Amino acid sequence: MLVIEGLTRRFGDKEAVSHVDLEIGEGAFIGVIGRSGAGKSTLLRMINRLQDPSAGRILYNGRDVTALKGRALREWRAEAAMIFQQFNLVGRLDVLTNVLMGRLATVPAWRALTKSWRPEDRAIALSALDQFDIAPLAAQRADSLSGGQQQRVAIARALAQEPALILADEPIASLDPRNTKIVMDALLRINKHFGITVLCNLHSLDLARTYCDRLVGMAQGRVVFDGAPQALTEQVAHDLYGLEAGEVMDMPAAAKPAFGSAIPEGAALA
């Protein structure tokens, strides 16, 4: 159970996140929605402790995440894996090495520096790539891949961390509709197949309704909606997005796949 109590982040006089209270159960798929600047990214970065809260605290299964330091903090960042909009891969390195970076919290630094990875770490990384039908790309440079392929590598790297929680910060913002569906299907598969909790910042309300079990709507740093997707009416959307509501609701929702379904044939070549 992830519990967020009074979480606040100030930048000067501005509160990017203001007194957020949330409880998130194991295995949930949560969509965090709201217009740009609503505080969604800051919220996820604080949960991962990439940014420190100005006030409030984060608890995970009773452990105070906001008090963690040193090795305990590094272990938490592995447990709460981040997926970023811009992939954050090392382009000159091959795909497998990028995924192996997800194992850094579990191995001595010298292994990464000398590329002396243990066989079990390589097996975990290859298995993560295989989950998304991109194991054949393991030897390719990351910067030779398409955007959709790079994001799936980033998801595989997160999966290689063996996390309890995945925090996806606008993971489809730079992708076309086909790759958007492939990436969202991959996140859904992780959630349903492995039981990993997913918090995903999304701009499209239709995608949020399609994939998420629960939606958390933010405006001006505060949570203004928290409920089931079907409870998010057009009026609530207008309250969240104002004049932008029509833009974020105009993407046709894809049929939600069964969690055991495979990545579409040919997806690895996207």
Backbone as CSV, one residue per row, in Angstrom:
resi,resn,N_x,N_y,N_z,CA_x,CA_y,CA_z,C_x,C_y,C_z
1,MET,0.848,-1.198,0.000,0.000,0.000,0.000,0.883,1.247,0.000
2,LEU,0.645,2.122,-0.971,1.323,3.419,-1.041,0.398,4.466,-0.448
3,VAL,0.881,5.172,0.551,0.083,6.202,1.225,0.811,7.538,1.115
4,ILE,0.119,8.530,0.592,0.665,9.880,0.444,-0.124,10.803,1.361
5,GLU,0.587,11.499,2.244,-0.066,12.329,3.259,0.416,13.772,3.161
6,GLY,-0.478,14.667,2.774,-0.184,16.093,2.770,1.015,16.485,1.933
7,LEU,1.262,15.756,0.836,2.480,15.957,0.054,2.448,17.310,-0.660
8,THR,3.510,18.073,-0.463,3.596,19.430,-0.999,4.994,19.673,-1.537
9,ARG,5.063,20.355,-2.677,6.350,20.767,-3.234,6.260,22.224,-3.665
10,ARG,7.141,23.044,-3.081,7.165,24.470,-3.405,8.407,24.797,-4.221
11,PHE,8.221,25.657,-5.206,9.329,26.248,-5.947,9.211,27.755,-5.745
12,GLY,9.999,28.291,-4.812,9.821,29.691,-4.446,8.470,29.882,-3.775
13,ASP,7.682,30.809,-4.303,6.362,31.072,-3.736,5.272,30.194,-4.349
14,LYS,5.629,29.419,-5.366,4.634,28.618,-6.066,4.590,27.199,-5.510
15,GLU,3.383,26.691,-5.299,3.202,25.306,-4.896,2.862,24.471,-6.129
16,ALA,3.833,23.688,-6.591,3.591,22.835,-7.758,2.684,21.673,-7.392
17,VAL,2.838,21.152,-6.177,1.954,20.133,-5.615,1.545,20.617,-4.240
18,SER,0.257,20.558,-3.948,-0.254,21.176,-2.728,-1.115,20.216,-1.922
19,HIS,-0.581,19.736,-0.802,-1.341,18.973,0.189,-2.106,17.797,-0.430
20,VAL,-1.381,16.968,-1.158,-2.003,15.807,-1.801,-2.079,14.635,-0.824
21,ASP,-3.265,14.050,-0.729,-3.501,12.846,0.077,-4.042,11.753,-0.847
22,LEU,-3.364,10.595,-0.881,-3.799,9.482,-1.715,-3.459,8.166,-1.033
23,GLU,-4.268,7.154,-1.283,-3.946,5.785,-0.911,-4.078,4.920,-2.164
24,ILE,-3.032,4.155,-2.466,-2.999,3.360,-3.691,-2.680,1.919,-3.320
25,GLY,-3.607,1.020,-3.610,-3.443,-0.383,-3.264,-2.529,-1.123,-4.228
26,GLU,-2.102,-2.299,-3.801,-1.222,-3.128,-4.629,-1.935,-3.550,-5.918
27,GLY,-1.207,-3.526,-7.030,-1.721,-4.032,-8.290,-2.669,-3.119,-9.034
28,ALA,-2.800,-1.870,-8.609,-3.697,-0.932,-9.286,-3.025,-0.345,-10.533
29,PHE,-3.846,0.095,-11.483,-3.364,0.851,-12.636,-4.038,2.222,-12.555
30,ILE,-3.268,3.219,-12.101,-3.793,4.554,-11.824,-3.380,5.512,-12.929
31,GLY,-4.332,6.215,-13.497,-4.037,7.270,-14.442,-4.084,8.614,-13.737
32,VAL,-3.000,9.384,-13.840,-2.947,10.728,-13.270,-3.146,11.710,-14.419
33,ILE,-4.209,12.467,-14.364,-4.609,13.312,-15.486,-4.674,14.774,-15.058
34,GLY,-4.653,15.647,-16.044,-4.706,17.082,-15.789,-3.895,17.804,-16.845
35,ARG,-4.128,19.096,-16.966,-3.434,19.871,-17.988,-1.958,20.043,-17.630
36,SER,-1.147,20.492,-18.577,0.271,20.746,-18.324,0.416,21.756,-17.196
37,GLY,1.337,21.480,-16.280,1.543,22.373,-15.151,0.661,22.079,-13.958
38,ALA,-0.127,20.988,-14.037,-1.043,20.664,-12.940,-0.330,20.042,-11.750
39,GLY,0.929,19.585,-11.941,1.683,18.979,-10.848,1.866,17.487,-10.979
40,LYS,1.441,16.914,-12.105,1.504,15.453,-12.279,2.942,14.926,-12.234
41,SER,3.821,15.533,-13.015,5.203,15.056,-13.067,5.910,15.251,-11.730
42,THR,5.670,16.380,-11.098,6.292,16.636,-9.801,5.838,15.609,-8.774
43,LEU,4.569,15.222,-8.821,4.056,14.210,-7.897,4.805,12.892,-8.078
44,LEU,4.945,12.421,-9.313,5.632,11.155,-9.556,7.109,11.240,-9.175
45,ARG,7.739,12.360,-9.463,9.161,12.516,-9.137,9.384,12.551,-7.630
46,MET,8.427,13.061,-6.889,8.548,13.026,-5.432,8.362,11.612,-4.890
47,ILE,7.445,10.856,-5.485,7.255,9.475,-5.030,8.542,8.687,-5.214
48,ASN,9.232,8.906,-6.339,10.501,8.240,-6.612,11.665,8.874,-5.844
49,ARG,11.423,10.051,-5.264,12.429,10.836,-4.527,13.480,11.454,-5.442
50,LEU,13.148,11.623,-6.730,14.000,12.437,-7.584,13.896,13.901,-7.180
51,GLN,12.779,14.268,-6.582,12.604,15.570,-5.954,12.117,15.342,-4.528
52,ASP,12.602,16.161,-3.602,12.195,16.020,-2.209,10.963,16.867,-1.931
53,PRO,10.023,16.356,-1.146,8.852,17.146,-0.768,9.245,18.332,0.113
54,SER,8.477,19.411,0.005,8.632,20.532,0.931,7.898,20.254,2.236
55,ALA,6.863,19.424,2.147,6.082,19.047,3.331,5.354,17.752,3.015
56,GLY,4.883,17.080,4.065,4.157,15.838,3.907,5.087,14.642,3.879
57,ARG,4.531,13.474,3.679,5.350,12.264,3.644,4.734,11.200,2.744
58,ILE,5.582,10.242,2.381,5.201,9.116,1.532,5.500,7.838,2.301
59,LEU,4.521,6.977,2.422,4.698,5.706,3.112,4.451,4.568,2.136
60,TYR,5.305,3.549,2.196,5.070,2.351,1.408,5.129,1.148,2.331
61,ASN,3.990,0.480,2.460,3.868,-0.638,3.398,4.401,-0.272,4.781
62,GLY,4.061,0.956,5.216,4.437,1.426,6.538,5.808,2.055,6.637
63,ARG,6.629,1.955,5.591,7.981,2.532,5.608,7.925,3.974,5.129
64,ASP,8.597,4.877,5.847,8.595,6.294,5.505,9.619,6.540,4.393
65,VAL,9.141,6.617,3.169,10.011,6.811,2.012,10.698,8.173,2.059
66,THR,10.035,9.179,2.611,10.600,10.535,2.642,11.805,10.636,3.566
67,ALA,12.026,9.639,4.431,13.163,9.667,5.360,14.359,8.867,4.851
68,LEU,14.235,8.223,3.689,15.300,7.338,3.211,16.510,8.130,2.704
69,LYS,17.694,7.562,2.974,18.943,8.165,2.499,19.898,7.061,2.058
70,GLY,20.931,7.457,1.308,21.999,6.543,0.951,21.509,5.311,0.221
71,ARG,22.002,4.158,0.640,21.681,2.910,-0.028,20.184,2.610,0.024
72,ALA,19.546,2.919,1.147,18.111,2.668,1.279,17.332,3.470,0.242
73,LEU,17.772,4.695,-0.032,17.119,5.522,-1.052,17.356,4.947,-2.444
74,ARG,18.562,4.480,-2.732,18.844,3.872,-4.036,17.986,2.624,-4.235
75,GLU,17.828,1.849,-3.196,16.993,0.654,-3.282,15.534,1.027,-3.526
76,TRP,15.070,2.118,-2.906,13.692,2.558,-3.142,13.496,2.986,-4.596
77,ARG,14.472,3.688,-5.145,14.348,4.131,-6.540,14.323,2.957,-7.501
78,ALA,14.946,1.844,-7.109,14.832,0.625,-7.904,13.458,0.000,-7.722
79,GLU,12.923,0.087,-6.518,11.624,-0.507,-6.216,10.484,0.280,-6.852
80,ALA,10.679,1.595,-6.991,9.684,2.474,-7.616,10.280,2.981,-8.927
81,ALA,10.206,2.172,-9.968,10.903,2.448,-11.230,10.228,3.576,-12.001
82,MET,11.048,4.466,-12.568,10.545,5.577,-13.376,10.679,5.260,-14.865
83,ILE,9.645,5.647,-15.615,9.694,5.636,-17.083,9.415,7.064,-17.528
84,PHE,10.301,7.609,-18.364,10.230,9.022,-18.715,9.711,9.226,-20.140
85,GLN,9.249,10.419,-20.398,8.736,10.771,-21.720,9.821,10.646,-22.791
86,GLN,11.042,11.035,-22.454,12.129,11.055,-23.438,13.035,9.829,-23.351
87,PHE,12.538,8.759,-22.771,13.175,7.429,-22.750,14.387,7.321,-21.815
88,ASN,15.276,8.355,-21.813,16.468,8.355,-20.949,17.350,7.126,-21.155
89,LEU,17.528,6.743,-22.403,18.464,5.676,-22.736,19.819,6.289,-23.086
90,VAL,20.877,5.470,-22.996,22.210,5.897,-23.449,22.346,5.446,-24.896
91,GLY,22.221,6.393,-25.812,22.112,6.065,-27.225,23.267,5.281,-27.798
92,ARG,24.496,5.526,-27.330,25.672,4.853,-27.898,25.833,3.428,-27.396
93,LEU,25.077,3.068,-26.342,25.163,1.713,-25.803,24.116,0.818,-26.450
94,ASP,24.387,-0.490,-26.455,23.421,-1.410,-27.036,22.203,-1.561,-26.129
95,VAL,21.155,-2.118,-26.691,19.877,-2.249,-25.996,20.026,-3.072,-24.709
96,LEU,20.724,-4.190,-24.781,20.859,-5.050,-23.602,21.544,-4.318,-22.457
97,THR,22.603,-3.566,-22.756,23.299,-2.832,-21.699,22.384,-1.781,-21.076
98,ASN,21.579,-1.119,-21.891,20.625,-0.154,-21.351,19.659,-0.823,-20.379
99,VAL,19.185,-2.003,-20.725,18.258,-2.703,-19.828,18.980,-3.174,-18.574
100,LEU,20.234,-3.601,-18.725,21.025,-4.031,-17.564,21.225,-2.903,-16.560
101,MET,21.159,-1.656,-17.012,21.272,-0.527,-16.093,20.182,-0.562,-15.013
102,GLY,19.100,-1.247,-15.317,18.056,-1.420,-14.315,18.486,-2.303,-13.150
103,ARG,19.622,-2.979,-13.283,20.129,-3.863,-12.232,21.167,-3.173,-11.343
104,LEU,21.443,-1.884,-11.566,22.531,-1.203,-10.869,22.366,-1.222,-9.350
105,ALA,21.146,-1.188,-8.860,20.939,-1.161,-7.411,21.275,-2.490,-6.753
106,THR,21.431,-3.537,-7.558,21.649,-4.874,-6.994,23.073,-5.385,-7.184
107,VAL,23.928,-4.600,-7.872,25.298,-5.070,-8.162,26.302,-3.992,-7.779
108,PRO,27.562,-4.372,-7.524,28.610,-3.369,-7.278,28.829,-2.510,-8.524
109,ALA,29.217,-1.252,-8.297,29.398,-0.310,-9.412,30.444,-0.807,-10.404
110,TRP,31.471,-1.539,-9.920,32.539,-1.965,-10.827,32.028,-2.909,-11.909
111,ARG,30.955,-3.657,-11.598,30.419,-4.571,-12.618,29.863,-3.778,-13.799
112,ALA,29.157,-2.688,-13.504,28.615,-1.856,-14.585,29.738,-1.169,-15.355
113,LEU,30.751,-0.670,-14.627,31.841,0.064,-15.282,32.666,-0.843,-16.193
114,THR,32.830,-2.086,-15.784,33.643,-3.028,-16.579,32.780,-3.952,-17.445
115,LYS,31.460,-3.758,-17.381,30.505,-4.578,-18.115,30.636,-6.064,-17.746
116,SER,30.952,-6.292,-16.475,31.097,-7.662,-15.970,29.795,-8.095,-15.295
117,TRP,28.747,-8.142,-16.076,27.426,-8.456,-15.534,27.329,-9.940,-15.209
118,ARG,26.649,-10.258,-14.132,26.437,-11.653,-13.759,25.500,-12.324,-14.759
119,PRO,25.653,-13.628,-14.972,24.742,-14.334,-15.886,23.272,-14.176,-15.498
120,GLU,22.991,-14.152,-14.187,21.587,-14.013,-13.766,21.025,-12.633,-14.114
121,ASP,21.890,-11.595,-14.082,21.419,-10.259,-14.465,21.138,-10.202,-15.967
122,ARG,21.998,-10.817,-16.763,21.776,-10.864,-18.210,20.484,-11.631,-18.530
123,ALA,20.244,-12.702,-17.791,19.027,-13.489,-18.024,17.785,-12.669,-17.709
124,ILE,17.827,-11.901,-16.615,16.684,-11.051,-16.244,16.453,-9.983,-17.312
125,ALA,17.546,-9.366,-17.803,17.418,-8.320,-18.819,16.875,-8.869,-20.130
126,LEU,17.375,-10.014,-20.554,16.886,-10.629,-21.792,15.436,-11.058,-21.655
127,SER,15.063,-11.550,-20.489,13.676,-11.931,-20.258,12.759,-10.715,-20.323
128,ALA,13.223,-9.594,-19.782,12.426,-8.359,-19.840,12.230,-7.912,-21.283
129,LEU,13.301,-7.972,-22.093,13.174,-7.617,-23.512,12.225,-8.566,-24.235
130,ASP,12.313,-9.838,-23.886,11.479,-10.846,-24.539,10.004,-10.635,-24.237
131,GLN,9.693,-10.058,-23.074,8.303,-9.786,-22.720,7.627,-8.890,-23.762
132,PHE,8.430,-8.051,-24.416,7.872,-7.085,-25.370,8.354,-7.339,-26.791
133,ASP,8.780,-8.588,-27.056,9.160,-9.005,-28.400,10.289,-8.168,-28.996
134,ILE,11.214,-7.702,-28.168,12.333,-6.915,-28.697,13.683,-7.520,-28.304
135,ALA,13.696,-8.766,-27.846,14.962,-9.430,-27.549,15.879,-9.497,-28.776
136,PRO,15.340,-9.661,-30.021,16.235,-9.674,-31.188,16.997,-8.363,-31.393
137,LEU,16.577,-7.288,-30.722,17.246,-5.995,-30.868,18.336,-5.786,-29.823
138,ALA,18.631,-6.795,-29.005,19.511,-6.633,-27.850,20.885,-6.072,-28.204
139,ALA,21.422,-6.421,-29.361,22.780,-6.002,-29.719,22.819,-4.663,-30.460
140,GLN,21.671,-4.096,-30.809,21.649,-2.841,-31.555,21.879,-1.648,-30.641
141,ARG,22.465,-0.592,-31.196,22.584,0.664,-30.446,21.197,1.222,-30.173
142,ALA,21.023,1.767,-28.990,19.713,2.289,-28.608,19.268,3.432,-29.519
143,ASP,20.234,4.262,-29.971,19.848,5.410,-30.794,19.518,5.030,-32.237
144,SER,19.611,3.740,-32.568,19.226,3.291,-33.907,17.759,2.871,-33.967
145,LEU,17.084,2.867,-32.814,15.712,2.380,-32.740,14.705,3.509,-32.953
146,SER,13.491,3.121,-33.311,12.401,4.085,-33.410,11.981,4.527,-32.013
147,GLY,11.173,5.575,-31.951,10.699,6.056,-30.658,9.911,5.007,-29.890
148,GLY,9.047,4.281,-30.590,8.261,3.250,-29.930,9.125,2.133,-29.380
149,GLN,10.146,1.744,-30.155,11.064,0.702,-29.691,11.857,1.189,-28.481
150,GLN,12.323,2.437,-28.522,13.094,2.965,-27.402,12.262,3.011,-26.125
151,GLN,10.991,3.354,-26.246,10.167,3.399,-25.038,9.942,2.005,-24.480
152,ARG,9.817,1.010,-25.366,9.680,-0.363,-24.865,10.974,-0.844,-24.200
153,VAL,12.121,-0.391,-24.706,13.382,-0.707,-24.030,13.395,-0.070,-22.638
154,ALA,12.918,1.165,-22.551,12.865,1.842,-21.253,11.938,1.095,-20.288
155,ILE,10.829,0.562,-20.805,9.914,-0.214,-19.958,10.574,-1.523,-19.537
156,ALA,11.301,-2.151,-20.463,12.023,-3.377,-20.121,13.069,-3.107,-19.051
157,ARG,13.749,-1.962,-19.149,14.727,-1.595,-18.112,14.040,-1.446,-16.753
158,ALA,12.880,-0.826,-16.738,12.132,-0.702,-15.485,11.728,-2.067,-14.947
159,LEU,11.305,-2.958,-15.840,10.904,-4.300,-15.412,12.108,-5.068,-14.863
160,ALA,13.294,-4.848,-15.436,14.508,-5.523,-14.961,14.881,-5.107,-13.548
161,GLN,14.368,-3.974,-13.092,14.610,-3.552,-11.716,13.831,-4.406,-10.717
162,GLU,12.923,-5.228,-11.226,12.036,-6.037,-10.394,11.295,-5.144,-9.392
163,PRO,10.593,-4.126,-9.914,9.966,-3.138,-9.037,8.638,-3.623,-8.464
164,ALA,8.216,-2.951,-7.412,6.869,-3.135,-6.883,5.926,-2.104,-7.482
165,LEU,6.509,-1.032,-8.037,5.739,0.123,-8.484,6.416,0.702,-9.718
166,ILE,5.634,1.033,-10.737,6.158,1.717,-11.918,5.492,3.084,-12.024
167,LEU,6.334,4.109,-12.171,5.878,5.493,-12.298,6.188,5.945,-13.717
168,ALA,5.168,6.082,-14.541,5.346,6.414,-15.955,4.925,7.863,-16.191
169,ASP,5.899,8.707,-16.524,5.651,10.143,-16.666,5.463,10.494,-18.140
170,GLU,4.208,10.590,-18.557,3.863,10.889,-19.956,4.636,9.976,-20.916
171,PRO,4.523,8.658,-20.773,5.360,7.746,-21.565,5.033,7.707,-23.044
172,ILE,3.885,8.264,-23.451,3.475,8.187,-24.861,3.403,9.553,-25.528
173,ALA,3.887,10.583,-24.828,3.700,11.954,-25.322,4.322,12.187,-26.681
174,SER,5.427,11.499,-26.988,6.125,11.752,-28.262,5.892,10.651,-29.295
175,LEU,4.881,9.811,-29.071,4.665,8.658,-29.943,3.444,8.839,-30.833
176,ASP,3.468,8.157,-31.992,2.316,8.162,-32.887,1.257,7.197,-32.339
177,PRO,0.032,7.234,-32.902,-1.050,6.403,-32.342,-0.741,4.920,-32.283
178,ARG,-0.057,4.372,-33.312,0.248,2.938,-33.310,1.175,2.577,-32.159
179,ASN,2.252,3.360,-32.001,3.193,3.083,-30.926,2.617,3.434,-29.560
180,THR,1.699,4.396,-29.527,0.996,4.694,-28.283,0.286,3.458,-27.768
181,LYS,-0.433,2.772,-28.665,-1.159,1.568,-28.252,-0.200,0.455,-27.829
182,ILE,0.893,0.287,-28.567,1.859,-0.757,-28.224,2.433,-0.513,-26.823
183,VAL,2.802,0.736,-26.520,3.392,1.054,-25.221,2.363,0.924,-24.102
184,MET,1.140,1.408,-24.326,0.117,1.285,-23.290,-0.247,-0.181,-23.053
185,ASP,-0.291,-0.982,-24.119,-0.531,-2.420,-23.957,0.586,-3.062,-23.133
186,ALA,1.832,-2.605,-23.350,2.965,-3.151,-22.596,2.836,-2.825,-21.113
187,LEU,2.449,-1.592,-20.789,2.255,-1.220,-19.385,1.113,-2.013,-18.758
188,LEU,0.042,-2.204,-19.516,-1.088,-2.972,-19.001,-0.683,-4.422,-18.757
189,ARG,0.126,-4.950,-19.658,0.578,-6.333,-19.503,1.422,-6.495,-18.234
190,ILE,2.327,-5.550,-17.982,3.121,-5.570,-16.747,2.206,-5.547,-15.529
191,ASN,1.213,-4.680,-15.578,0.294,-4.530,-14.449,-0.497,-5.804,-14.183
192,LYS,-1.069,-6.384,-15.225,-1.940,-7.550,-15.042,-1.163,-8.853,-14.885
193,HIS,-0.092,-9.012,-15.646,0.640,-10.272,-15.633,1.522,-10.415,-14.393
194,PHE,2.167,-9.288,-13.989,3.093,-9.338,-12.860,2.499,-8.751,-11.579
195,GLY,1.332,-8.129,-11.675,0.719,-7.528,-10.490,1.440,-6.293,-9.995
196,ILE,2.206,-5.634,-10.880,2.958,-4.442,-10.489,2.044,-3.221,-10.563
197,THR,2.038,-2.441,-9.499,1.259,-1.211,-9.464,1.826,-0.213,-10.476
198,VAL,0.949,0.437,-11.246,1.374,1.419,-12.244,0.676,2.748,-11.979
199,LEU,1.458,3.816,-11.862,0.940,5.182,-11.868,1.426,5.825,-13.154
200,CYS,0.499,6.262,-13.983,0.846,6.732,-15.320,0.222,8.100,-15.579
201,ASN,1.073,9.104,-15.811,0.585,10.414,-16.226,0.149,10.351,-17.685
202,LEU,-1.076,10.793,-17.944,-1.619,10.744,-19.295,-2.295,12.059,-19.640
203,HIS,-2.199,12.425,-20.920,-2.866,13.639,-21.387,-4.242,13.317,-21.977
204,SER,-4.358,12.167,-22.633,-5.613,11.785,-23.280,-6.567,11.140,-22.282
205,LEU,-7.729,11.717,-22.129,-8.729,11.137,-21.229,-9.265,9.822,-21.770
206,ASP,-9.368,9.708,-23.084,-9.889,8.467,-23.657,-8.932,7.306,-23.384
207,LEU,-7.635,7.543,-23.508,-6.671,6.497,-23.168,-6.724,6.171,-21.683
208,ALA,-6.859,7.191,-20.856,-6.940,6.964,-19.407,-8.150,6.108,-19.063
209,ARG,-9.271,6.387,-19.702,-10.483,5.601,-19.451,-10.325,4.168,-19.955
210,THR,-9.600,3.994,-21.053,-9.436,2.669,-21.653,-8.570,1.755,-20.804
211,TYR,-7.481,2.299,-20.268,-6.466,1.445,-19.641,-6.478,1.438,-18.114
212,CYS,-6.996,2.465,-17.496,-6.791,2.631,-16.053,-7.979,2.138,-15.235
213,ASP,-7.674,1.609,-14.050,-8.705,1.188,-13.110,-9.275,2.366,-12.344
214,ARG,-8.459,3.398,-12.187,-8.822,4.550,-11.354,-8.116,5.777,-11.902
215,LEU,-8.772,6.914,-11.825,-8.197,8.161,-12.314,-8.055,9.156,-11.163
216,VAL,-6.913,9.830,-11.157,-6.658,10.911,-10.207,-6.457,12.177,-11.027
217,GLY,-7.368,13.135,-10.876,-7.297,14.370,-11.638,-6.689,15.485,-10.819
218,MET,-5.688,16.176,-11.412,-5.010,17.261,-10.708,-5.204,18.587,-11.427
219,ALA,-5.343,19.634,-10.653,-5.440,20.996,-11.176,-4.758,21.920,-10.178
220,GLN,-3.841,22.735,-10.672,-3.106,23.691,-9.835,-2.491,23.016,-8.607
221,GLY,-1.951,21.818,-8.827,-1.226,21.129,-7.777,-2.066,20.337,-6.797
222,ARG,-3.369,20.403,-6.937,-4.256,19.708,-6.006,-5.016,18.582,-6.696
223,VAL,-5.394,17.576,-5.921,-6.252,16.509,-6.437,-7.689,17.000,-6.399
224,VAL,-8.315,17.070,-7.572,-9.690,17.563,-7.651,-10.666,16.482,-8.111
225,PHE,-10.117,15.318,-8.505,-10.963,14.166,-8.851,-10.207,12.904,-8.492
226,ASP,-10.921,11.935,-7.931,-10.328,10.647,-7.596,-11.442,9.614,-7.639
227,GLY,-11.449,8.811,-8.698,-12.535,7.847,-8.810,-12.387,6.941,-10.014
228,ALA,-13.423,6.157,-10.256,-13.436,5.224,-11.378,-13.531,5.988,-12.698
229,PRO,-12.984,5.418,-13.788,-13.031,6.110,-15.083,-14.435,6.509,-15.516
230,GLN,-15.413,5.635,-15.246,-16.776,5.937,-15.685,-17.391,7.109,-14.925
231,ALA,-16.793,7.470,-13.794,-17.308,8.604,-13.026,-16.790,9.938,-13.542
232,LEU,-15.826,9.885,-14.459,-15.269,11.113,-15.000,-16.135,11.577,-16.163
233,THR,-17.050,12.448,-15.863,-18.001,12.951,-16.850,-17.385,14.086,-17.666
234,GLU,-18.084,14.487,-18.706,-17.610,15.614,-19.505,-17.525,16.873,-18.658
235,GLN,-18.436,17.033,-17.715,-18.389,18.214,-16.852,-17.138,18.208,-15.992
236,VAL,-16.789,17.033,-15.441,-15.562,16.930,-14.650,-14.353,17.229,-15.532
237,ALA,-14.371,16.710,-16.770,-13.272,16.970,-17.696,-13.116,18.461,-17.957
238,HIS,-14.224,19.140,-18.136,-14.175,20.593,-18.357,-13.649,21.303,-17.116
239,ASP,-14.006,20.803,-15.924,-13.479,21.392,-14.696,-11.964,21.216,-14.607
240,LEU,-11.466,20.067,-15.101,-10.036,19.777,-15.049,-9.250,20.542,-16.111
241,TYR,-9.781,20.565,-17.337,-9.019,21.055,-18.475,-9.504,22.383,-19.043
242,GLY,-10.682,22.834,-18.649,-11.213,24.068,-19.196,-11.409,23.965,-20.697
243,LEU,-10.889,24.939,-21.454,-11.069,24.971,-22.904,-10.306,23.849,-23.604
244,GLU,-9.349,23.213,-22.907,-8.575,22.126,-23.513,-9.322,20.796,-23.498
245,ALA,-10.482,20.738,-22.840,-11.181,19.463,-22.649,-11.479,18.766,-23.972
246,GLY,-11.895,19.518,-24.983,-12.202,18.913,-26.267,-10.981,18.279,-26.914
247,GLU,-9.815,18.899,-26.729,-8.593,18.379,-27.336,-8.162,17.063,-26.717
248,VAL,-8.353,16.898,-25.416,-7.861,15.684,-24.751,-8.880,14.555,-24.791
249,MET,-10.059,14.822,-25.336,-11.077,13.780,-25.414,-11.359,13.354,-26.848
250,ASP,-10.543,13.818,-27.804,-10.876,13.544,-29.200,-10.131,12.353,-29.781
251,MET,-9.308,11.655,-28.973,-8.580,10.492,-29.487,-9.442,9.249,-29.336
252,PRO,-9.712,8.514,-30.409,-10.522,7.308,-30.285,-9.880,6.319,-29.324
253,ALA,-10.675,5.800,-28.403,-10.161,4.834,-27.430,-9.998,3.474,-28.079
254,ALA,-8.859,2.866,-27.886,-8.631,1.519,-28.404,-9.299,0.507,-27.500
255,ALA,-9.679,-0.608,-28.085,-10.272,-1.671,-27.281,-9.244,-2.170,-26.283
256,LYS,-9.650,-2.300,-25.048,-8.730,-2.733,-24.006,-8.406,-4.202,-24.189
257,PRO,-7.111,-4.558,-24.316,-6.745,-5.941,-24.573,-6.828,-6.778,-23.318
258,ALA,-6.984,-8.072,-23.504,-6.864,-8.984,-22.384,-5.412,-8.993,-21.940
259,PHE,-5.171,-9.146,-20.606,-3.816,-8.987,-20.098,-2.874,-10.028,-20.650
260,GLY,-3.377,-11.150,-21.091,-2.497,-12.195,-21.606,-2.230,-12.084,-23.085
261,SER,-2.800,-11.076,-23.736,-2.627,-10.976,-25.182,-1.203,-10.613,-25.533
262,ALA,-0.773,-11.028,-26.695,0.598,-10.778,-27.127,0.715,-9.377,-27.703
263,ILE,1.960,-8.873,-27.745,2.233,-7.646,-28.480,1.896,-7.921,-29.946
264,PRO,1.279,-6.939,-30.652,0.881,-7.176,-32.033,2.025,-7.676,-32.896
265,GLU,1.709,-8.565,-33.846,2.708,-9.122,-34.744,3.411,-8.008,-35.499
266,GLY,4.734,-8.078,-35.520,5.514,-7.054,-36.213,5.811,-5.846,-35.360
267,ALA,5.331,-5.825,-34.101,5.522,-4.652,-33.277,6.988,-4.349,-33.036
268,ALA,7.826,-5.392,-32.968,9.238,-5.177,-32.706,9.927,-4.404,-33.827
269,LEU,9.270,-4.293,-34.959,9.853,-3.576,-36.086,9.283,-2.176,-36.215
270,ALA,8.508,-1.746,-35.192,7.850,-0.437,-35.295,8.873,0.690,-35.334
